[in-house]
Amino acid sequence: MEIMLSPEDLAYRHQCKMYARGELAELAERFGEINYVPEALRLSLARAGFFKYLIPEKYGGYGLSAVRVCLAREVLAGTYGPADVTLAMQGLGSYPIVLAGTDAQKQKFLPSVASGERLTTFALTEMGAGSDVSSLETVAKPIHGGYCLSGRKRFISNGYSADMAIIFAKTRTADNPKAISAFVIEKGTKGYEVDRRLELISAHDIVSLKLDRAVLPKENLIGKIGDGFKLAMQTLNFMRMTVGAAAVGMGQAALDEALAYAMRRVQFGSPISRQQAIKFKIAEMATALEAARLLVYRAAIKKDHGAPDVALAASMAKLYATEAAWRVIDQAVQIHGGVGVMKNSKVERLYREVRPLRIYEGTSEIQKLIISRAVFKAAEKPK
Ligand SMILES: Cc1cc2nc3c(=O)[nH]c(=O)nc-3n(C[C@H](O)[C@H](O)[C@H](O)COP(=O)(O)OP(=O)(O)OC[C@H]3O[C@@H](n4cnc5c(N)ncnc54)[C@H](O)[C@@H]3O)c2cc1C
């Protein structure tokens, strides 16, 4: 994998690892499994500059780099899930503005996302609209000077801690009854609130949101009316590969734990690492992770080079890496025997943490639909 990265990227990876081993490991120890983003975590991630690779230089970032975001997510996810989710949400909750925001929106929101002053989120999913995004029912009604938003969103990560959100809502017109548009909303807007905090199998700040006739000025519309679906898909096409990176990081952390445990656990008079059955598991785990890594960085490099087939590469990376990491972590639990299912052992936590990755930002089944569609399309092209 190293040959795919520049010396500067490799130095950045080293820097991420140093941060994770030091400051982040301390924060993980201090806060444990949490359902909010502590200020100390937000400030620490911000100081380390992680958010800046999501934002163009003109607006306070270092310039968008999918490779750097993947390198960071790989390391953060292996160390402390809430840190990884926070980086991911800063990306999901700002990219629509990066893509289609007005200069005024960019000036207002992007520098504060880059500096970590503001946490943001991405609110697409609803009770009746999960995989089928187009069936969402939140409505933005045009009113004098702006829009009035009503509806509910669910499964919104960092929704409790976020200072702002990108909201997707229907803006029906006679000629486009299915039109979806994107809006930026700030915490404190009348009618916009957390409806309910949700509990998952692993630590996560996740909520359902309520919009009860929340009034937004027309300046909060991102892009043009009806651009929302395209903006949501473009954002997911970027961030999906980074979910793959997070999965690789979790899988690697589990493999490292399994290696150390296998070398020290003695049964039948010798460390279990001497058993061929364990060696074969380790070989399969290491190979699966390396293959996943290659797909992830291939997609990230394509994104940074503006390649036309990024969406396909991102779906392949997400599908393969999240499925592989889940299997790797399951094998790591197996290598730990009973210790592997003890509450709060590292592999037990990873086992719970990796599971949602095969669901969010498009389930594995949806990735397969995207991939197969592209494969059939290519096959139908005249040779
Ligand atoms: C931890 C977590 C964090 C999340 N964070 C966010 C967030 O920040 N913002 C946000 O907007 N959303 C978020 N989500 C929502 C997430 O994107 C959705 O859960 C996901 O898109 C799936 O939707 P659903 O849960 O409604 O499942 P459904 O769409 O109801 O799917 C149920 C099952 O049916 C399968 N299925 C559905 N349609 C098809 C089909 N056409 N072909 C084959 N199989 C199909 C699915 O693959 C799945 O296995 C989060 C979810 C989780 C679990």
The ligand as a Gaussian input file, in Angstrom:
#p B3LYP/6-31G(d) Opt

LIG

0 1
 C      -24.755000       4.299000      13.310000
 C      -25.564000       4.967000      12.264000
 C      -25.306000       6.301000      11.957000
 C      -26.058000       6.964000      10.991000
 N      -25.831000       8.296000      10.760000
 C      -26.609000       8.973000       9.859000
 C      -26.460000      10.394000       9.673000
 O      -25.624000      11.039000      10.307000
 N      -27.288000      11.014000       8.805000
 C      -28.240000      10.346000       8.078000
 O      -28.943000      10.976000       7.307000
 N      -28.405000       9.003000       8.246000
 C      -27.617000       8.315000       9.112000
 N      -27.796000       6.949000       9.315000
 C      -28.853000       6.262000       8.578000
 C      -28.327000       5.271000       7.560000
 O      -27.753000       5.905000       6.469000
 C      -29.482000       4.333000       7.215000
 O      -29.710000       3.533000       8.360000
 C      -29.198000       3.459000       6.010000
 O      -29.152000       4.223000       4.833000
 C      -30.224000       2.334000       5.846000
 O      -31.514000       2.796000       5.975000
 P      -32.562000       2.058000       6.963000
 O      -31.885000       1.906000       8.283000
 O      -33.828000       2.777000       6.921000
 O      -32.696000       0.611000       6.343000
 P      -33.688000       0.181000       5.150000
 O      -33.497000       1.077000       3.984000
 O      -35.058000       0.032000       5.696000
 O      -33.114000      -1.250000       4.782000
 C      -33.405000      -2.422000       5.530000
 C      -32.721000      -3.601000       4.821000
 O      -33.253000      -3.740000       3.502000
 C      -32.205000      -3.699000       2.551000
 N      -32.679000      -3.042000       1.337000
 C      -33.374000      -1.887000       1.217000
 N      -33.612000      -1.605000      -0.064000
 C      -33.042000      -2.591000      -0.796000
 C      -32.938000      -2.877000      -2.199000
 N      -33.440000      -2.044000      -3.110000
 N      -32.278000      -4.001000      -2.571000
 C      -31.719000      -4.826000      -1.658000
 N      -31.804000      -4.636000      -0.323000
 C      -32.443000      -3.515000       0.104000
 C      -31.105000      -2.901000       3.221000
 O      -29.832000      -3.178000       2.629000
 C      -31.217000      -3.388000       4.649000
 O      -30.536000      -4.607000       4.786000
 C      -27.058000       6.265000      10.293000
 C      -27.309000       4.926000      10.597000
 C      -26.586000       4.277000      11.569000
 C      -26.892000       2.855000      11.884000

